[in-house]
Amino acid sequence: MKIMPTSETPHLPAGAVVVVPFPYSDRLAEKRRPAVIVSGGAVAEAGYVWIAMITSARNTRIAGDVRIDDTASAGLGVASVVRPLKLACIEPARILRRVGTLPDDTAAQVYATIRSLVGAA
């Protein structure tokens, strides 16, 4: 059985920084904020996008946060971190706009952190 995409929004690559209504983890609400796409083609083919939260570097750091040194390339106006502990699965139509791209070294750190957090069988 082939899974059909739920949206006709074009596929954005992993590492793209986007603005989305990101869901809170502790309540039924969401906040418009930047996030980085961490999924690839297989997830896009299924009609979804996996994203990791981006938050201000002023916020209290938590284990696994990855600092974004090149905020200009990422399209961010303030010092920020990717928070790989906070992932969400959304439909591509929920992406409001693309603002930038994470530098390759920062993206590699994010993916490595996510891999380290995923349990192995």
Helices and strands as residue ranges (DSSP letters): E 16-23, E 30-37, H 41-45, E 49-56, E 66-68, H 71-74, E 80-90, G 92-94, E 97-101, H 104-117
